[in-house]
């Protein structure tokens, strides 16, 4: 398969982020950023319900202001506590969107990388010398999707984990690149 024809070589900023992490003779096969809306969509329900609950809470608070007996301190404490919890839960999809916009996925001829670049802080996860035990693909009608790779280190029995690439274009072609990279990685060691 000619991987140079696959969309997914990233924009200039993504390429710069990945290039800083490469070894001298390492070659990039694929780069992309996850679709941030797909990443945040499952928890978007929290945002909608949070808005509805806060609206209800505000309506109830306005009603208690008009009660002739005045405000109840216990009711105010409950309302403020409830509002803080709802705002916190409602911020989850926003945080997921923010992280996804700063995440870059890359596959080289040696490893799979997940890089989260927040400017002054960068988190780099490198997966090399992998032997995939299970590779699951979720594909949408437009060809995009998710890859879930459950792996173990080929030179040890104890180390294992998973890598999830969410919201990637051309997921079927990327799955093939992952399989080839894992095969090369295992043969190298």
C-alpha positions in Angstrom: 0.0 0.0 0.0 1.3 3.4 -0.9 0.8 5.4 2.3 2.0 8.7 0.8 -1.3 8.9 -1.0 -3.3 8.7 2.2 -4.7 12.0 3.5 -3.3 12.6 6.9 0.2 14.1 6.6 -1.0 17.0 8.9 -0.6 20.7 8.6 2.6 22.6 9.1 2.1 23.1 12.9 1.5 19.4 13.4 4.4 18.4 11.3 6.7 20.7 13.4 5.4 19.2 16.6 6.1 15.6 15.4 9.5 16.5 13.8 10.8 17.6 17.2 10.1 14.1 18.6 11.7 12.1 15.7 14.9 10.1 16.0 17.6 10.8 13.3 16.6 8.0 10.9 12.9 7.8 11.7 10.3 8.4 9.0 6.8 9.8 9.4 4.1 7.7 7.7 1.0 9.5 8.9 0.0 12.6 11.0 -3.4 14.0 11.9 -5.3 15.7 14.7 -8.5 14.1 16.1 -11.8 15.6 15.1 -12.5 17.6 18.3 -16.2 17.6 17.8 -16.3 13.8 17.6 -14.2 13.6 20.8 -16.4 16.0 22.8 -19.8 14.8 21.4 -20.4 11.9 23.7 -20.2 14.1 26.8 -22.1 17.0 25.1 -25.2 15.7 26.8 -23.7 17.0 30.0 -23.5 20.5 28.6 -27.1 20.4 27.5 -28.4 19.0 30.7 -26.2 21.4 32.7 -27.7 24.3 30.9 -31.2 23.0 31.6 -30.5 22.4 35.3 -28.9 25.8 35.7 -31.9 27.4 34.0 -34.2 25.6 36.4 -32.1 26.5 39.4 -32.0 30.1 38.4 -35.8 30.1 38.0 -36.3 28.5 41.4 -33.9 31.1 42.9 -35.8 34.0 41.4 -39.1 32.5 42.8 -37.6 32.3 46.3 -36.6 36.0 46.1 -40.2 37.0 45.7 -41.4 34.9 48.7 -42.4 37.2 51.5 -40.4 35.3 54.1 -37.1 36.2 52.4 -34.2 33.9 51.5 -33.3 30.7 53.3 -29.6 30.3 54.0 -29.8 26.5 53.6 -31.5 26.9 50.3 -28.8 29.3 49.1 -26.0 27.0 50.2 -27.7 24.1 48.4 -28.3 26.1 45.3 -24.7 27.4 45.1 -23.3 24.0 45.7 -25.5 22.4 43.1 -24.7 25.2 40.6 -20.9 24.6 41.1 -21.3 20.9 40.5 -23.4 21.4 37.4 -21.0 24.0 36.0 -18.1 21.5 36.7 -19.9 18.7 34.9 -20.9 21.0 32.0 -17.3 21.9 31.4 -16.2 18.3 30.6 -17.1 18.5 26.9 -15.4 21.9 26.6 -12.2 20.5 28.2 -12.3 17.5 25.9 -12.6 19.7 22.9 -9.7 21.9 24.1 -7.5 18.8 24.6 -8.4 17.3 21.2 -7.6 20.6 19.4 -4.1 20.3 20.9 -3.5 16.6 20.3 -1.6 15.2 17.3 -1.5 11.6 16.3 1.5 10.3 14.4 2.7 7.0 13.0 6.3 6.5 12.0 8.1 3.6 10.6 9.0 2.7 14.3 6.2 3.7 16.6 2.8 5.3 17.3 2.8 8.7 19.0 0.1 10.7 20.8 1.3 14.2 21.4 -0.6 16.8 23.5 1.0 20.2 23.1 -0.3 23.0 25.4 2.5 25.5 24.6 4.7 25.4 27.7 3.7 21.8 28.6 3.8 18.9 26.3 2.8 15.3 26.9 4.3 12.7 24.5 3.2 9.1 24.5 5.3 6.8 22.3 4.4 3.2 21.7 7.1 1.1 20.1 8.1 -2.5 20.2 4.4 -3.3 20.2 2.7 -6.6 19.6 -1.0 -5.9 19.1 -3.2 -8.4 20.9 -6.4 -6.8 19.5 -7.1 -4.0 17.1 -10.6 -2.7 16.9 -11.9 -0.3 14.3 -15.1 1.8 14.5 -15.8 3.2 11.0 -18.4 5.8 10.2 -20.2 6.2 6.8 -17.8 8.9 5.8 -14.7 6.7 6.3 -13.6 8.4 9.5 -13.6 6.5 12.8 -11.6 5.3 15.9 -8.9 2.8 16.4 -8.4 1.0 19.7 -5.2 -1.0 19.9 -4.7 -3.3 22.9 -1.1 -4.2 23.1 1.6 -5.8 25.2 5.4 -5.3 25.0 6.9 -8.1 23.0 9.9 -8.5 25.2 8.0 -8.8 28.5 4.9 -10.6 29.7 3.7 -7.9 32.2 3.6 -4.6 30.3 0.3 -4.0 28.5 -2.2 -1.2 27.8 -4.2 0.4 25.1 -3.9 3.2 22.6 -7.1 4.9 21.3 -7.0 7.1 18.3 -10.3 8.9 18.1 -12.0 10.8 15.3 -9.4 10.0 12.6 -10.0 10.3 8.8 -9.6 7.2 6.6 -9.6 4.9 9.5 -9.3 1.7 7.4 -6.1 2.9 5.8 -4.7 4.0 9.1 -5.4 0.6 10.6 -3.3 -0.9 7.9 -0.4 1.5 8.7 -0.7 0.6 12.4 -0.5 -3.1 11.6 2.6 -2.7 9.4 4.3 -0.4 12.0 3.7 -3.0 14.7 5.0 -5.8 12.5 8.2 -3.8 11.7 8.6 -2.8 15.4 8.4 -6.4 16.6 10.8 -7.6 14.0 13.3 -4.9 14.8 13.7 -6.1 18.4 
